[in-house]
């Protein structure tokens, strides 16, 4: 086996993902992928996105928005052989569409059994089978088209495994196509080799070239899979030419899992936000005639909360408003936040803008905790309009991210973008999204000890009292600040502390806008191109 060509520059990009904003999205992945695509389009790249349909072709609105049409001459039917020795037929079709200059290919089921997997509206339902059938669809797509990309980008294990397959198939053709693997969250499951084998998913049993810290070496695919005990994330990392993640702390964690040999091919791309404080102020002035936080904080709450599908708890308006948000799962640490109410007086109210992900056990646990603090905690359970979500962040005294584990923490960045300081778990990822106001004159946050409700309560109360003193011009509140260092800072330099909301906006503008993401993304793309070139030389 030999490779005769590696792209000298990048123009055509294929992206595999399971989420894309405005098409199919559950969490932050869809937004991040969309922002990357928008950046690449502005830079002149030609983009094609591959996804399972997730049933979106059944939506007239989405059909129209993406100009989706059925691909008449594409049909991919065959049989997979299970570990039980039985045959499992499949039949895959495709829809093609576009938005702007981006092309989209959605794989659909042409029979009932295949459709029950590829066309399920729940994005992550029966995920291993969705991945396997998508890869089968991609295998047929290579035969359907003569088009070949200059770059492959796979997002998280499900998109990454599909690109690992494409990378291997192109290498068989004599093409060294760069593979950039994006890890937003390490969540890859492990499977026996049969899962990716030619009998089930369709990987060929080949020797491929992988980086070993100083050179590329030939490694058998099965041996590589077994080396990582079938872990999809670790396999993708090894197959990829470059591995990007969302923070330097998370990158270190990934390297710790595979070894120092991976350091040269890793890189970081911060997530960016398009939240703009002026847009929120404009909306609030139009609705309430004011953007004064002290004046409209609870007016907004009483006006808008009925649209947010409250599902756990209740809040009596008035006092300090603490906001949190995200998927309702143990990772997000909402139970720690609710338990912090034990150490806060009745003035402090917590609103969690949650999104259900099917973790019924955790929801019931939060419901049990919330029952102890009636009138002080409310959890919503569905998506709310973006401008309303932004407005709650804007009027809040504090936004808190109490996560047990967080690769990055976009919620922290978004809150600061609309001028609200944050309380954050002192964990990798989150620590890169803010500056501690106790240590930096341009600080935007207070960090607390993970899993410690009392330390969280002290941090929340201290920062909420500061913002209330600023918003409502009641400097007597400073005397109540429980954190002695923050109390001293506020007492002796109120002018300094009064700049905290401005610091938040400035910090985001300097570090988490598209221009920053663009530079980091282009560096990662170039790294993958260089390493694919090295791969072509042996």
N, C-alpha and C positions, 0 to 999 in steps of 0.2 A: 504494500500500500504506500502511495506517495501523494503529496499534495503539490499541485502545480500553480496554484494562484491564491493570493490573499489580497483583499481590496486595498489599494493605495490610499483611498479616501472613502468617506461615508456619504452616501446619498439616499439610498433606499433602506428603510428600517421596517422590520417586522416585529410586532409586539404581541406577546401572549399574556393575557390577564383574565381574571374571573370577575373583575369589577371595572366599570368605566362610568364616570359621572354622567348623568342624564340618560344612560342606557340601562345599566344594572349596577346598583350600589347598595352596600350595607353599612360600611364604616368609612374610615379615612382612605382606604386603598384606592377606591374609585376616584376620589378627588386628586390624590397624588399623581395617579397615572394620567389623568386629564391635564393637569398642570404641566407635566413633563411633555406631553404631546403638543400642547400649545406652544411651549418653548421651542421644541424642535421644528415645528411648522414655521415659526417666525424666523428661524435660522435657515430655512430653505430645504429641510429634509422632507422626503416623501414617505408617508407613514401608511402602513396597513396593520390593523388590529385584528387578532383572531381571538374568539371567545366561544364558549357554548352559548346557545341562544338564551338559556334560562327562561324560555317561554316568552321572551319579549316580542317575538314576531307575531304573537297573538294580539298585541296591543295596537289598535289603529293609530293612536297618538304617536307611538314609537315608530311604527311603519312609515308614517308621514314625516316625522322629524328627521329620520335617518335615510329616507328615500329607499327603504329596504325592498328588494325584489328577490324572488325565488330564482336560484341558479338552475336553469332547466337542464343543462348538460352535465351536471355534477351529481353523481350517485356513487356511494361508497358502501358496498354491502359485503358481508363475509361472515366468518364464524370464529369465535374465540373459544379456546378449549380451557376449561376450568381445572383447578387442582383435583376436582372430583372426577375428571375424565369425561365429563359431559360437554356437549357442544352448546355454545350460546351464540345464536345468530344476532347480527346487528345490521342496521341499514341507516346510513347517515346521508343527509342532504345539507344544503347550505343556502343561506340568504346573504346577499351582498348589499351594502349601502354605503353612505358617506355622510360626513358632516364637515362642512368647509372643504378643505383639501385632504381630509383623512378618509381612507377607505376602511370599511369594517366587513369582516366575514364572520358570520354566526353559523355554527354547526347545529343542525336540528335532527330530530329523529324522523325517519320515513316510515317506521313501523311503531306499533304501540309500545313494545318493550324498550326500544331505543329512546323513544320520545319521553317515556316516563323518567328517564335519567337526564338527557340533555335539555329537555324542555320544561323541567320543573322550575317554577317561579322562585322558589327558595334557592338562592345562589349556591349555598354550601350543603344542600341536601344530597346525600349519597355521593359525597365528594370524590372518593377514590374512583368510582365508576365514571363520573363525569370527566375526570382527568384522562382515564384510559380511553374512553370513546372519543374525546377531543383529539388525542394523539392519533388514533386510527383515522379520524377525519383529516388531520394534517398530512398523514402519509399519502392518502389519496389526492389531497390538494397538490402535492408536489408533482404528481403524475398529470393533474388537470391543467397545470400552468407551466409555462417556460420561465416565468419570472423567478429571479433569485435575488435575495436581499444583499446588502453590504453590511448589515448589522442585525443581530438578534437580541431582543431584550425580553426577559421573562421575569414576571413579578410574583414573588413568593413561591412556595414549593409547587403549587398547582400550575402556575404559568411557567415556572422554571423547569419543571420536568418535561413539559412540552418542548421547550427550547433546547434542552439537553438532547432530546430525540432529533430535532432538526439539525443541530450542530453535528451530531454523529452521521446523519444521513448525508449532509453536505460534504463531510470529510470523505465519505465513501465515493462521492462524485469527483473528488479531487479539489474541493473548495475549502479553504480555511476561512469560514465566515465568523467574525468576532461574535462572542456570546457574552453579554453583560447581564449578570444575574442580580436582580434587586431583591433584597431581603427587607421587608417592612416589619415583619414579625416572624421569628423562628417558631414555626408551628408544624413542621413537616413530620408526618407519621412514618412509621417503618413498616416495610412489607417484605415477604420472602421474594427471592429472585423471580419466581413465576409471575409476579405482578407486572414487571416490565418486559418479560420475555416475549419472544416472537409468537408464542402461543396465546398470550393474553393481550398485552398492550401493543406489542409490535416492534420493540427494540431489536435490532440485529445483534447477533452474538459476534462482536468484532473486537479487535484491538484498536484502541484510540490513543491519541497523544494527550497527555496531561502534564501540567507544570509541577515540577518537583523542587522548586526553590532556586535552582540554578540552571535547569534545562528541562525540556520536555522529554518524557519517556513514554514508550508504548505500554499500555495497561489493558488487560482484558476487561470488558464491560462487566461480566459476571463477578470477576475478582474484585473490581472496584466497588460494585454494589455490596458484595459480602463483607468487604473491609469495613464498611460503615453499618453493618447489620441491617441493610436495607433502609437506612434513614434517608428520606428524600432530600432534605435540606443539605446534608453533608455531601451526598452524591452530586447534587447540582453545583455546590461550591467547587468541588474538584473538577468537574467537567467544564465549568465556565472559564473564560479567559480573564474576566475581571468580576469582582464581587463588590457591589455597592450596598451600603445601608444608610440609615437615616441619622446616625450620630456616631461620634468617635468612641463613646463609651460602649455602644452596641457593637461597633466594629471590633473592639478588643475582646468582647465576649465571644464573638464568632470565631476569631482567631484562636481563642483559648480552646475551642471545641475541635479544631482541625489541626492546629499546629502552627508554629512560627513560619514555616515554609510559605504560608499563604499571604504573609504581610505584603510582599511586593505587588500583588494583584488585587488588593483591597482599596476601597475609596469610600468617601462619604458624600452624600447629597442631602443637605437639609431640606425639609419640607418648607414651603413658602405659604403665605396667606395673602388673599386679596381683600381681607377685611379692612375697611377704611372708616376711621372715626367720623369723618365729615359726612359720609353717607348715612351713618346712624343718626347723627345730630339732625340732618336734614329731614329724615323720616319722623323723628320725635317732635321736631318743631312743627311740622305739617299736621301731626296728629294731636299734639297737646299744647301747641303754642309755646313750648319751652324745651330746652335740652338740659335744664338744671337737674342734676341727679337727685338732690335732696327733695326737690319739689315733686318730681314725677315717678320716683322709684316705686312706690306702692300703688300709684294710679295705673302704671303699666301692668303691674302684677294683677290687680283686680280686673283690669280690662281684658287681659290676654290669657290668663291661666285657663279659662274655660275651653280654649281652643287647643290646649296642650295635652289633653287626655290624662288628667290626674288618675293614678292607679294605686298609689300607696300613700297613706298619711293625709295630713291637712295642715295648712298654715293659716294662722290668724294674722292678717296684715299689720305691719307696724314694727319698728325696731330696725335692726341691722339685717341686711339681706346678703346671704352667702350663697353663691352659685357653684354648682359642679355639673358635669355632664359626661355622656359617653355610653358605651355599651353596658348593659346591666349584667355584669359578670364579676366574679371574685377578683379578677386581675385589677379592676378599677378601684377597689378598696372603699366602696361606698359604705360598707358596714363599719369601717374604722371612723368614717366621717360622722355617721349617725351616733356612734358611741361617744364621740367627742362632746355631744350635747349634755352628757352627764356633768361635764366640767364647765359649762357655759350657762349663764343666767337666761331668763325667759325672753330677754330682748333679742336674742340671736336666733334667726330663722334660716333654715337650709332648704334650698330648692335644687333638686337634682333633675336635670333635663335628660332623662334616660332614653335608651333605645333597646327594646326587647330583642334578645337573640335566642330565646328559647330555654334559658337557664331557669326553669321553674323553681328548682330547689333554692337557688340564691334569691330569687324574688320573694319567696315565702320567708326566708331568713330576714330579709330587709323589712318585710311587713311586720314580722314579730318584733324586731328592734324598734321600728317606727311607732308601734302601739304604745310604747312607754313615753313618747314625747309628743302627744297629740297637740296640734296647734303650732308645732315648731319645725316639722319636717314634712315635705311633700316630694314625691317622686312621680314624674311623668313617664309615659311609656310609649311614646311614638315620636316620629319626626315632626318638628314644627317649622313653620316658614322661616327661611334663613334670616330675614331682616328682624323678625321677632326674637329669634335666638341671639342675634347680635345685640339687640336692644337690651335683653336681660343681662347679658355680659357687661354692657356699658353702664347700666344703672346700679349694678351690684357694688356693695362695699368691697367684696373680695371674691375672686374666683379661686377655687381650690381643686387641685389634682392630687388625690390621696392614693394614687396607684401603688400597688405592690411591685409592679413590673411595668416598664414603659420604654420601648425602644427610642422614642423621641418625645412626644407630648405636644401635639399640635394645639390642643385645647389651651395650653399655657400661652402659646404664641398668639392665638386668636384673641384671648382676653386682653393681653397687653396691647394688641393692635388698636383696641377701642378704649385704651387708657385705664384699664383696671389692673391693679397689682394682684399678684398671685401668691398662694401658699402651696408649696410643692413638697412631695416626698423627696428626701435626700437620697436619690437613686440615680445611677447612670442614665443618660438620655435626658431626663428632666433637668438635670443640673446644667445642661448646655443651653436651655431655653430661657434662662433668666439670670439676674444678678441679685445676690442677697443684699438687701438694703442695710443690713447691719455691718457689712464689710466693704461696701462700695458707695461712694457719694452719688453715683448714678444708678443706685439699686432699684429693683423693680419687684422684689419678691422676698418672702421669708421661707426658709426651708425647715422642715420638721423631721424628727426621727421616724422612720417608717414603722408602722404597726403600733404607734404610741398615741392613743386618743388624747391623753392629757397634754402632751407636747403639741399635738395638732390644735387642741383647744386654745392653748396659750398663744400660738402663732395666729390663729384666726381672730381671736379677741384683740390682740395687739394691732394687727393690720387693719381690722375693721374700725377700731376706734380712731386710728389715724385718718382713714379716708372719710369717716363721718365728721371728724374735726375739720377737715379740708372742705368737704362738700357743703356742710351746714354752718361753717364758720363758728363752731363751738369748741374753742381751744381748751375748755375745762376738761374735756374728755381725755386729754393727754395724761392727766394725773391717774387715770384708771388703767393705763397700759400695763399689763402684767410682766412683759418681758423687760427686765431692767435696762438692758442696753438700748432697746428701742425707745423706752421712756426717756432715757437721758438724751438720746439723739433728738427726739421730738421736743423735749423741754428746752434744750439749749440752742437748737437751730431749727426753729419752726419753718423758716424760709426754705431751708434745705429739704425738709421732709415734705413740704407742700408741693414740691416739684415731682413727686413720685409718679403721678399720672402722666405728666409730660415725659418723664424718663421712659415709661413703658412704651409709648408710641415711638419715641426716638430709637429705642433699642431694637424694636421690630423693624423699623425702616432701614436700619443699618445692617441687619443680619438675616432677615427672613422674608425678603421680597424676591420676586422672580429673577432679578438681576443676579442675586447671590446663588440661587438654585441653578440658573443657567450656567454660570461659570463652573460650578462644581459638577454639573451633569456633563458638560462638554469635556472636562478633564477625565471623567470616568469612561466616556465613550472612546476618547483617544487612548486611554490605557488598554481597553479591550482590543482596540485595533492593533496596537503595538504587539501585544502578547499573541494575537492570532497570526501576526506576521512571523514572530519567532516560531510559532507552531508550524508554519509552512516551510521552515528551513531544514528540518531534520529529515 
